[in-house]
Amino acid sequence: MMQTVISTMQDLDFVIDKADFMLRLCYWLKVSWQAVVTMSVTVKDQRARSKLLVRVNAQYGVSSVEDPANLPRFFCCF
């Protein structure tokens, strides 16, 4: 799943800012002329071990992105 996250973020023109593959956590950065977009993506095993939880936090400029409708291109890739 981490490889899928990495490929998706690179396809969306983000670059890795920091990564900890042992914790399955990546921080991403994208700079545009309007603002800086930062995202963190965490992949966790669910208790049943048959499912994964992918958690995404996004910040546009100084505001957090709270509506997942603003991230359709990201979520459709999984």
Biopython code that builds the backbone (N, CA, C, O; Angstrom):
import numpy as np
from Bio.PDB.StructureBuilder import StructureBuilder

atoms = [
    (1, "MET", "N", (0.817, -1.182, 0.000)),
    (1, "MET", "CA", (0.000, 0.000, 0.000)),
    (1, "MET", "C", (0.871, 1.261, 0.000)),
    (1, "MET", "O", (0.522, 2.261, -0.627)),
    (2, "MET", "N", (1.993, 1.206, 0.699)),
    (2, "MET", "CA", (2.867, 2.392, 0.714)),
    (2, "MET", "C", (3.355, 2.728, -0.688)),
    (2, "MET", "O", (3.461, 3.903, -1.038)),
    (3, "GLN", "N", (3.652, 1.717, -1.490)),
    (3, "GLN", "CA", (4.080, 1.983, -2.862)),
    (3, "GLN", "C", (2.971, 2.656, -3.655)),
    (3, "GLN", "O", (3.241, 3.537, -4.471)),
    (4, "THR", "N", (1.734, 2.253, -3.425)),
    (4, "THR", "CA", (0.589, 2.881, -4.087)),
    (4, "THR", "C", (0.448, 4.333, -3.659)),
    (4, "THR", "O", (0.186, 5.202, -4.490)),
    (5, "VAL", "N", (0.618, 4.602, -2.375)),
    (5, "VAL", "CA", (0.559, 5.978, -1.872)),
    (5, "VAL", "C", (1.659, 6.821, -2.509)),
    (5, "VAL", "O", (1.403, 7.934, -2.967)),
    (6, "ILE", "N", (2.864, 6.300, -2.537)),
    (6, "ILE", "CA", (3.986, 7.038, -3.117)),
    (6, "ILE", "C", (3.733, 7.336, -4.591)),
    (6, "ILE", "O", (3.938, 8.463, -5.042)),
    (7, "SER", "N", (3.292, 6.337, -5.335)),
    (7, "SER", "CA", (3.021, 6.539, -6.763)),
    (7, "SER", "C", (1.912, 7.563, -6.986)),
    (7, "SER", "O", (2.016, 8.419, -7.864)),
    (8, "THR", "N", (0.854, 7.469, -6.188)),
    (8, "THR", "CA", (-0.268, 8.405, -6.323)),
    (8, "THR", "C", (0.168, 9.829, -6.040)),
    (8, "THR", "O", (-0.160, 10.744, -6.795)),
    (9, "MET", "N", (0.901, 10.019, -4.961)),
    (9, "MET", "CA", (1.332, 11.377, -4.601)),
    (9, "MET", "C", (2.282, 11.943, -5.650)),
    (9, "MET", "O", (2.209, 13.129, -5.971)),
    (10, "GLN", "N", (3.158, 11.123, -6.181)),
    (10, "GLN", "CA", (4.055, 11.607, -7.226)),
    (10, "GLN", "C", (3.279, 11.949, -8.495)),
    (10, "GLN", "O", (3.612, 12.916, -9.180)),
    (11, "ASP", "N", (2.255, 11.170, -8.814)),
    (11, "ASP", "CA", (1.410, 11.475, -9.969)),
    (11, "ASP", "C", (0.692, 12.810, -9.803)),
    (11, "ASP", "O", (0.382, 13.479, -10.789)),
    (12, "LEU", "N", (0.427, 13.195, -8.552)),
    (12, "LEU", "CA", (-0.237, 14.473, -8.256)),
    (12, "LEU", "C", (0.768, 15.608, -8.051)),
    (12, "LEU", "O", (0.411, 16.682, -7.566)),
    (13, "ASP", "N", (2.031, 15.362, -8.427)),
    (13, "ASP", "CA", (3.117, 16.356, -8.373)),
    (13, "ASP", "C", (3.538, 16.748, -6.958)),
    (13, "ASP", "O", (4.032, 17.855, -6.747)),
    (14, "PHE", "N", (3.350, 15.856, -5.990)),
    (14, "PHE", "CA", (3.871, 16.091, -4.651)),
    (14, "PHE", "C", (5.258, 15.483, -4.560)),
    (14, "PHE", "O", (5.576, 14.540, -5.285)),
    (15, "VAL", "N", (6.082, 16.018, -3.675)),
    (15, "VAL", "CA", (7.400, 15.450, -3.410)),
    (15, "VAL", "C", (7.466, 15.057, -1.941)),
    (15, "VAL", "O", (6.826, 15.677, -1.092)),
    (16, "ILE", "N", (8.246, 14.023, -1.652)),
    (16, "ILE", "CA", (8.385, 13.575, -0.265)),
    (16, "ILE", "C", (9.179, 14.612, 0.510)),
    (16, "ILE", "O", (10.280, 14.996, 0.114)),
    (17, "ASP", "N", (8.610, 15.057, 1.615)),
    (17, "ASP", "CA", (9.304, 15.974, 2.517)),
    (17, "ASP", "C", (10.048, 15.165, 3.578)),
    (17, "ASP", "O", (11.233, 15.390, 3.822)),
    (18, "LYS", "N", (9.341, 14.221, 4.208)),
    (18, "LYS", "CA", (9.920, 13.320, 5.204)),
    (18, "LYS", "C", (9.211, 11.973, 5.074)),
    (18, "LYS", "O", (8.057, 11.910, 4.650)),
    (19, "ALA", "N", (9.898, 10.916, 5.435)),
    (19, "ALA", "CA", (9.270, 9.600, 5.384)),
    (19, "ALA", "C", (9.860, 8.706, 6.471)),
    (19, "ALA", "O", (11.055, 8.757, 6.761)),
    (20, "ASP", "N", (9.004, 7.898, 7.056)),
    (20, "ASP", "CA", (9.420, 6.866, 7.991)),
    (20, "ASP", "C", (8.699, 5.594, 7.571)),
    (20, "ASP", "O", (7.537, 5.389, 7.921)),
    (21, "PHE", "N", (9.381, 4.747, 6.826)),
    (21, "PHE", "CA", (8.748, 3.564, 6.270)),
    (21, "PHE", "C", (8.483, 2.498, 7.325)),
    (21, "PHE", "O", (7.617, 1.646, 7.131)),
    (22, "MET", "N", (9.214, 2.528, 8.441)),
    (22, "MET", "CA", (8.927, 1.601, 9.535)),
    (22, "MET", "C", (7.567, 1.925, 10.163)),
    (22, "MET", "O", (6.820, 1.019, 10.533)),
    (23, "LEU", "N", (7.253, 3.208, 10.281)),
    (23, "LEU", "CA", (5.961, 3.631, 10.831)),
    (23, "LEU", "C", (4.891, 3.763, 9.761)),
    (23, "LEU", "O", (3.723, 4.004, 10.067)),
    (24, "ARG", "N", (5.291, 3.604, 8.505)),
    (24, "ARG", "CA", (4.399, 3.763, 7.347)),
    (24, "ARG", "C", (3.754, 5.156, 7.350)),
    (24, "ARG", "O", (2.533, 5.304, 7.304)),
    (25, "LEU", "N", (4.613, 6.148, 7.405)),
    (25, "LEU", "CA", (4.179, 7.540, 7.464)),
    (25, "LEU", "C", (5.013, 8.358, 6.494)),
    (25, "LEU", "O", (6.241, 8.274, 6.503)),
    (26, "CYS", "N", (4.349, 9.156, 5.652)),
    (26, "CYS", "CA", (5.035, 10.034, 4.707)),
    (26, "CYS", "C", (4.453, 11.433, 4.800)),
    (26, "CYS", "O", (3.243, 11.609, 4.942)),
    (27, "TYR", "N", (5.318, 12.412, 4.720)),
    (27, "TYR", "CA", (4.910, 13.809, 4.635)),
    (27, "TYR", "C", (5.229, 14.296, 3.230)),
    (27, "TYR", "O", (6.308, 14.037, 2.698)),
    (28, "TRP", "N", (4.285, 14.994, 2.645)),
    (28, "TRP", "CA", (4.393, 15.424, 1.254)),
    (28, "TRP", "C", (4.275, 16.933, 1.157)),
    (28, "TRP", "O", (3.694, 17.584, 2.026)),
    (29, "LEU", "N", (4.831, 17.478, 0.089)),
    (29, "LEU", "CA", (4.850, 18.919, -0.121)),
    (29, "LEU", "C", (4.619, 19.214, -1.596)),
    (29, "LEU", "O", (5.163, 18.547, -2.477)),
    (30, "LYS", "N", (3.803, 20.226, -1.840)),
    (30, "LYS", "CA", (3.588, 20.701, -3.206)),
    (30, "LYS", "C", (3.516, 22.219, -3.142)),
    (30, "LYS", "O", (2.727, 22.781, -2.383)),
    (31, "VAL", "N", (4.340, 22.875, -3.939)),
    (31, "VAL", "CA", (4.393, 24.338, -3.945)),
    (31, "VAL", "C", (3.810, 24.835, -5.255)),
    (31, "VAL", "O", (4.222, 24.411, -6.335)),
    (32, "SER", "N", (2.854, 25.732, -5.148)),
    (32, "SER", "CA", (2.300, 26.376, -6.330)),
    (32, "SER", "C", (2.432, 27.877, -6.150)),
    (32, "SER", "O", (2.879, 28.343, -5.102)),
    (33, "TRP", "N", (2.052, 28.625, -7.149)),
    (33, "TRP", "CA", (2.154, 30.075, -7.049)),
    (33, "TRP", "C", (1.113, 30.624, -6.073)),
    (33, "TRP", "O", (1.239, 31.758, -5.610)),
    (34, "GLN", "N", (0.081, 29.827, -5.756)),
    (34, "GLN", "CA", (-0.973, 30.294, -4.857)),
    (34, "GLN", "C", (-0.653, 29.997, -3.399)),
    (34, "GLN", "O", (-0.817, 30.867, -2.544)),
    (35, "ALA", "N", (-0.205, 28.795, -3.105)),
    (35, "ALA", "CA", (0.036, 28.402, -1.717)),
    (35, "ALA", "C", (0.838, 27.110, -1.682)),
    (35, "ALA", "O", (1.068, 26.464, -2.704)),
    (36, "VAL", "N", (1.253, 26.757, -0.477)),
    (36, "VAL", "CA", (1.935, 25.497, -0.247)),
    (36, "VAL", "C", (0.899, 24.493, 0.258)),
    (36, "VAL", "O", (0.120, 24.793, 1.162)),
    (37, "VAL", "N", (0.900, 23.309, -0.331)),
    (37, "VAL", "CA", (0.010, 22.245, 0.109)),
    (37, "VAL", "C", (0.877, 21.181, 0.772)),
    (37, "VAL", "O", (1.827, 20.684, 0.168)),
    (38, "THR", "N", (0.552, 20.835, 2.005)),
    (38, "THR", "CA", (1.264, 19.769, 2.693)),
    (38, "THR", "C", (0.271, 18.667, 3.039)),
    (38, "THR", "O", (-0.888, 18.933, 3.359)),
    (39, "MET", "N", (0.740, 17.436, 2.970)),
    (39, "MET", "CA", (-0.102, 16.291, 3.298)),
    (39, "MET", "C", (0.721, 15.279, 4.079)),
    (39, "MET", "O", (1.921, 15.124, 3.855)),
    (40, "SER", "N", (0.061, 14.602, 4.986)),
    (40, "SER", "CA", (0.672, 13.448, 5.637)),
    (40, "SER", "C", (-0.224, 12.249, 5.369)),
    (40, "SER", "O", (-1.451, 12.348, 5.405)),
    (41, "VAL", "N", (0.406, 11.127, 5.101)),
    (41, "VAL", "CA", (-0.327, 9.901, 4.798)),
    (41, "VAL", "C", (0.227, 8.799, 5.700)),
    (41, "VAL", "O", (1.434, 8.563, 5.751)),
    (42, "THR", "N", (-0.684, 8.133, 6.409)),
    (42, "THR", "CA", (-0.324, 7.035, 7.293)),
    (42, "THR", "C", (-1.089, 5.789, 6.873)),
    (42, "THR", "O", (-2.284, 5.853, 6.587)),
    (43, "VAL", "N", (-0.402, 4.666, 6.837)),
    (43, "VAL", "CA", (-1.031, 3.388, 6.515)),
    (43, "VAL", "C", (-0.921, 2.495, 7.752)),
    (43, "VAL", "O", (0.173, 2.251, 8.259)),
    (44, "LYS", "N", (-2.074, 2.010, 8.229)),
    (44, "LYS", "CA", (-2.092, 1.162, 9.423)),
    (44, "LYS", "C", (-2.860, -0.123, 9.141)),
    (44, "LYS", "O", (-3.822, -0.136, 8.373)),
    (45, "ASP", "N", (-2.410, -1.211, 9.785)),
    (45, "ASP", "CA", (-3.145, -2.471, 9.731)),
    (45, "ASP", "C", (-4.351, -2.366, 10.646)),
    (45, "ASP", "O", (-4.275, -1.786, 11.730)),
    (46, "GLN", "N", (-5.465, -2.932, 10.201)),
    (46, "GLN", "CA", (-6.628, -3.056, 11.065)),
    (46, "GLN", "C", (-6.471, -4.323, 11.892)),
    (46, "GLN", "O", (-5.676, -5.197, 11.548)),
    (47, "ARG", "N", (-7.206, -4.421, 12.952)),
    (47, "ARG", "CA", (-7.073, -5.576, 13.850)),
    (47, "ARG", "C", (-7.286, -6.908, 13.140)),
    (47, "ARG", "O", (-6.634, -7.899, 13.468)),
    (48, "ALA", "N", (-8.173, -6.934, 12.194)),
    (48, "ALA", "CA", (-8.467, -8.182, 11.488)),
    (48, "ALA", "C", (-7.336, -8.585, 10.545)),
    (48, "ALA", "O", (-7.312, -9.713, 10.052)),
    (49, "ARG", "N", (-6.411, -7.680, 10.295)),
    (49, "ARG", "CA", (-5.266, -7.912, 9.401)),
    (49, "ARG", "C", (-5.672, -8.149, 7.950)),
    (49, "ARG", "O", (-4.812, -8.392, 7.104)),
    (50, "SER", "N", (-6.939, -8.085, 7.657)),
    (50, "SER", "CA", (-7.362, -8.253, 6.270)),
    (50, "SER", "C", (-7.667, -6.916, 5.612)),
    (50, "SER", "O", (-8.006, -6.861, 4.430)),
    (51, "LYS", "N", (-7.545, -5.841, 6.381)),
    (51, "LYS", "CA", (-7.819, -4.513, 5.852)),
    (51, "LYS", "C", (-6.735, -3.540, 6.294)),
    (51, "LYS", "O", (-6.065, -3.741, 7.306)),
    (52, "LEU", "N", (-6.584, -2.489, 5.512)),
    (52, "LEU", "CA", (-5.650, -1.425, 5.850)),
    (52, "LEU", "C", (-6.424, -0.123, 6.007)),
    (52, "LEU", "O", (-7.438, 0.091, 5.342)),
    (53, "LEU", "N", (-5.950, 0.723, 6.868)),
    (53, "LEU", "CA", (-6.522, 2.048, 7.060)),
    (53, "LEU", "C", (-5.521, 3.061, 6.513)),
    (53, "LEU", "O", (-4.373, 3.101, 6.955)),
    (54, "VAL", "N", (-5.947, 3.871, 5.563)),
    (54, "VAL", "CA", (-5.098, 4.916, 5.000)),
    (54, "VAL", "C", (-5.660, 6.240, 5.490)),
    (54, "VAL", "O", (-6.798, 6.590, 5.177)),
    (55, "ARG", "N", (-4.873, 6.970, 6.251)),
    (55, "ARG", "CA", (-5.311, 8.247, 6.809)),
    (55, "ARG", "C", (-4.526, 9.366, 6.149)),
    (55, "ARG", "O", (-3.300, 9.315, 6.045)),
    (56, "VAL", "N", (-5.265, 10.383, 5.702)),
    (56, "VAL", "CA", (-4.658, 11.515, 5.012)),
    (56, "VAL", "C", (-5.027, 12.799, 5.740)),
    (56, "VAL", "O", (-6.194, 13.034, 6.052)),
    (57, "ASN", "N", (-4.028, 13.620, 6.006)),
    (57, "ASN", "CA", (-4.249, 14.961, 6.542)),
    (57, "ASN", "C", (-3.667, 15.938, 5.540)),
    (57, "ASN", "O", (-2.553, 15.751, 5.050)),
    (58, "ALA", "N", (-4.428, 16.982, 5.237)),
    (58, "ALA", "CA", (-3.966, 17.955, 4.243)),
    (58, "ALA", "C", (-4.083, 19.367, 4.785)),
    (58, "ALA", "O", (-4.979, 19.686, 5.567)),
    (59, "GLN", "N", (-3.156, 20.197, 4.350)),
    (59, "GLN", "CA", (-3.174, 21.604, 4.730)),
    (59, "GLN", "C", (-2.870, 22.427, 3.495)),
    (59, "GLN", "O", (-1.883, 22.180, 2.804)),
    (60, "TYR", "N", (-3.717, 23.404, 3.218)),
    (60, "TYR", "CA", (-3.553, 24.304, 2.077)),
    (60, "TYR", "C", (-3.221, 25.675, 2.632)),
    (60, "TYR", "O", (-4.067, 26.327, 3.244)),
    (61, "GLY", "N", (-1.993, 26.111, 2.420)),
    (61, "GLY", "CA", (-1.546, 27.364, 3.036)),
    (61, "GLY", "C", (-1.499, 27.170, 4.545)),
    (61, "GLY", "O", (-0.763, 26.318, 5.043)),
    (62, "VAL", "N", (-2.281, 27.961, 5.271)),
    (62, "VAL", "CA", (-2.339, 27.832, 6.728)),
    (62, "VAL", "C", (-3.644, 27.212, 7.192)),
    (62, "VAL", "O", (-3.888, 27.124, 8.395)),
    (63, "SER", "N", (-4.498, 26.774, 6.250)),
    (63, "SER", "CA", (-5.790, 26.186, 6.589)),
    (63, "SER", "C", (-5.773, 24.681, 6.364)),
    (63, "SER", "O", (-5.254, 24.201, 5.356)),
    (64, "SER", "N", (-6.345, 23.943, 7.306)),
    (64, "SER", "CA", (-6.447, 22.503, 7.098)),
    (64, "SER", "C", (-7.602, 22.208, 6.152)),
    (64, "SER", "O", (-8.603, 22.925, 6.128)),
    (65, "VAL", "N", (-7.449, 21.160, 5.388)),
    (65, "VAL", "CA", (-8.493, 20.721, 4.464)),
    (65, "VAL", "C", (-9.333, 19.696, 5.219)),
    (65, "VAL", "O", (-8.852, 18.612, 5.550)),
    (66, "GLU", "N", (-10.585, 20.044, 5.489)),
    (66, "GLU", "CA", (-11.426, 19.174, 6.305)),
    (66, "GLU", "C", (-12.485, 18.440, 5.503)),
    (66, "GLU", "O", (-13.049, 17.463, 5.994)),
    (67, "ASP", "N", (-12.768, 18.871, 4.303)),
    (67, "ASP", "CA", (-13.799, 18.252, 3.485)),
    (67, "ASP", "C", (-13.151, 17.280, 2.506)),
    (67, "ASP", "O", (-12.426, 17.713, 1.611)),
    (68, "PRO", "N", (-13.395, 15.964, 2.653)),
    (68, "PRO", "CA", (-12.768, 15.002, 1.734)),
    (68, "PRO", "C", (-13.203, 15.175, 0.291)),
    (68, "PRO", "O", (-12.573, 14.623, -0.611)),
    (69, "ALA", "N", (-14.266, 15.930, 0.054)),
    (69, "ALA", "CA", (-14.686, 16.185, -1.325)),
    (69, "ALA", "C", (-13.635, 16.993, -2.079)),
    (69, "ALA", "O", (-13.630, 17.010, -3.310)),
    (70, "ASN", "N", (-12.760, 17.652, -1.357)),
    (70, "ASN", "CA", (-11.690, 18.419, -1.983)),
    (70, "ASN", "C", (-10.515, 17.539, -2.423)),
    (70, "ASN", "O", (-9.578, 18.026, -3.055)),
    (71, "LEU", "N", (-10.563, 16.272, -2.097)),
    (71, "LEU", "CA", (-9.461, 15.371, -2.417)),
    (71, "LEU", "C", (-9.887, 14.202, -3.303)),
    (71, "LEU", "O", (-9.374, 13.099, -3.116)),
    (72, "PRO", "N", (-10.796, 14.389, -4.251)),
    (72, "PRO", "CA", (-11.305, 13.230, -5.006)),
    (72, "PRO", "C", (-10.252, 12.525, -5.840)),
    (72, "PRO", "O", (-10.298, 11.301, -5.962)),
    (73, "ARG", "N", (-9.307, 13.249, -6.416)),
    (73, "ARG", "CA", (-8.299, 12.597, -7.246)),
    (73, "ARG", "C", (-7.414, 11.674, -6.414)),
    (73, "ARG", "O", (-6.957, 10.641, -6.902)),
    (74, "PHE", "N", (-7.176, 12.042, -5.171)),
    (74, "PHE", "CA", (-6.354, 11.195, -4.314)),
    (74, "PHE", "C", (-7.091, 9.922, -3.917)),
    (74, "PHE", "O", (-6.557, 8.823, -4.064)),
    (75, "PHE", "N", (-8.315, 10.064, -3.416)),
    (75, "PHE", "CA", (-9.046, 8.920, -2.902)),
    (75, "PHE", "C", (-9.490, 7.955, -3.985)),
    (75, "PHE", "O", (-9.658, 6.768, -3.704)),
    (76, "CYS", "N", (-9.684, 8.415, -5.202)),
    (76, "CYS", "CA", (-10.138, 7.512, -6.259)),
    (76, "CYS", "C", (-9.048, 6.530, -6.674)),
    (76, "CYS", "O", (-9.344, 5.534, -7.334)),
    (77, "CYS", "N", (-7.834, 6.780, -6.313)),
    (77, "CYS", "CA", (-6.723, 5.929, -6.749)),
    (77, "CYS", "C", (-6.576, 4.662, -5.912)),
    (77, "CYS", "O", (-5.799, 3.780, -6.277)),
    (78, "PHE", "N", (-7.296, 4.547, -4.806)),
    (78, "PHE", "CA", (-7.144, 3.380, -3.934)),
    (78, "PHE", "C", (-8.236, 2.410, -4.159)),
    (78, "PHE", "O", (-8.275, 1.363, -3.513)),
]
sb = StructureBuilder()
sb.init_structure("model")
sb.init_model(0)
sb.init_chain("A")
sb.init_seg("    ")
for serial, (resi, resn, name, xyz) in enumerate(atoms, 1):
    if name == "N":
        sb.init_residue(resn, " ", resi, " ")
    sb.init_atom(name, np.array(xyz, "f"), 0.0, 1.0, " ", f" {name:<3s}", serial, name[0])
structure = sb.get_structure()
